[in-house]
Amino acid sequence: MNTVEELLKAFLSAILNDEDPPITVVDGLHSLEIAEACYHSSSSGSAIELLDEDEDEEVYDDDFDDAYWDAC
């Protein structure tokens, strides 16, 4: 998927067909984490270390209970 239009179509199709969307909640959280790291790096002038994928998922899993993930 390369375009916003394709992503939106896939997202709408997932909703209409009761399927998993192509972009998950964790994908969104990763994007936010990267954007925040860019902002903080720019304002502080120093590198920001991101968690690796395994550590990252553990952090997110601890932030939300099972009911939250079941609803996703």
Buried (B, 14 or more C-beta within 10 A) or exposed (E): EEEEEEBEEBEEEBEEEEEEBBBEBBEEBBEEBEEEBEEEEEEEEEEBEEEEEEEBBEEBEEEEEEEEEEEE
